[in-house]
Structures are given as structure tokens and as C-alpha cells.
Amino acid sequence: MAVLEKETEKLFYSIGEVAEMFDVNTSLIRFWEKEFDVITPSKNKKGNRLFTKKDIENFKLIFHFVKEKGYTLQGAKDKLKGGLKDSDQKNAEVIAKLKSIKQELLNLKDKL
């Protein structure tokens, strides 16, 4: 399941859930957490990362810039620090929605 198809009303997401949302390994989530200061998960008593909806939104933008647009990590950092245009945010949302629709259509096709 890629990029937030399931929009549940949770307060916190585990690193596994975040990795599943973006169809990436948990190691990439940990790496991006270290590289991008906009990702600030809290940790529970066991040390497990707990990501908020805001963290997920930031991951969505980072994923859009790095994986979909082909930016370097530094380019994505500069883009995030330089302020986003409304079009950047909307483009990321549209791509996520289109991927969701594509997945639903593929699921329907498989059922036929």
C-alpha cells in the first residue's frame, strides 16, 4: 500500500506502518529522519518511534521530491527549507490520490 491510501484517524504511527504507507524499508524511514529535521518522531518507553500526522505529511513531501521528482537529498532539503509553493503541495497530493485510484482499479481488475 503506497503513500497513505488508508486515511485512519490515528494519533501516532509506528515506523513499520509508515514504511508500509510509502512502500519502502524501515531503514529508509530512519535515514530520512536523520537527514531531514522536519521529521521529529517521539519515542515511547521502549524506544520505538511514534510518528504524527505532521511527520507523515512531511514524509509525503520528501517522498514526492526524492522518489517521484528525482531530487537529490540536498535538493529536497533546500526545497523544504525554502518554503513550498502551493503547487508543490497540491502536486504531491494529486500524485498520492492518483496512485490510490490506480491501486483500487488494479484491485478491481484482479477481482474480475
N, C-alpha and C positions, 0 to 999 in steps of 0.2 A: 504494500500500500504506500503510495508516494505522496508526499507533500500535503499533509493534513486533509485527507479525504474524510476522516472521521472527526467531526467537529463536536466533541463532547465537552461538557461544562466541568472540566476538572480544574482544580487549582494548581496541581503540580503534576509533572510528567517525569517518569524515570528515564534514564539515558537509553534504555532499551526501546521504550516507546518512541522517543524522539528519533532514534536511528531507524526504526521501522517506518515512521512517517515519511522520512526522506529517502528510504531505501538505501541506506549507507551503513557502514560498520560503526560500532560504538567508538572505535579508536579515532575515526574522523570527527565525531562529535567532541571528544576530549581534546583533540588537536585544535579544532576551531575555537573551543572555549579558551584555550591558552593564547591563541593568535588574536582573537577579537575581544576587546574589552567591553563590548556591548552585551556579551553573554556572561551573565552573573548568576549561576545557579546557587541555591543554598544547599546545605548538606544536612542530612539527618544524623542522629546519634551514631549510626553505623558507618557514616561517611559517604553514603550514597547521594549522588547528585539529584537535586529536585529542580526541574526547570519550570518556569512560569510561562503563561501565555505570551508575555512580552519577549521572553527568551525564544520561544517558538517563532514569533513574528520576525525576530532578528535572524534566526536560522533560515527562515524562508527567504529573506533578502540576500543573505550570504550565499545560500544555495543558488539563487537566481543569478547573482553576479558571477560566481565562480564556475558552477556546473553548466548553467544554461547560456550565459553570455560569454564565457571563456575568459573572464578577467583573471589576472594574477591575484594572489592573496593581497599584495600591496595595493593593487588597483582597487580591489573590493574595500580594503580598509580606507583608502582615500575617498572613495565614493560615499561610504558610510559617514566619515568624519566631515566631508564637505557638504553634507546635507543632501537629502534626497529630493528629487523633483517629484511632483505628484505623478508624473508619467511613469517613473521607475516603480513606485509602489503599485500603481494600477497594472503595469505590465506584469509584475510578479504575481499579482492576484489573478489576472486573466489566465496566465500560463498554468497556475495551480488549478484553476477551475476547469480549463480545457483538459488537463491531464485526468482530472476526476471524471469528467464526462467520457473521455476515451476509455478509461477503465470500466466504467459502467456499461458502455457499449460492447466492449470485449467480453464482459461477463454475460451479457445478454446473448451475444453470438455463440458463446460456448454452451449455453443452455438450449439452443435451437437444434 
